[in-house]
Amino acid sequence: MKQEKINRINELAKKAKTPEGLTDAEIAERDALRREYLAAIRENFKRTLDSIEFVDREDEK
């Protein structure tokens, strides 16, 4: 995920905490960006797990 999108997520999170809050369009944008961000995290985590190789010490003997 590009840094610009992460920055936008952070901007929306800060604005959501203000008294004015978010518009309906901004809420929809925030939700879409969050889904994209979580999908990227899951993909990176899966790639990390797939690259792990287990070694059985007993097979080495």
Long-range contacts (C-beta under 8 A, 24 or more apart in sequence): 1-36, 1-37, 1-40, 5-33, 5-36, 5-37, 6-37, 8-33, 9-33, 9-34, 9-37
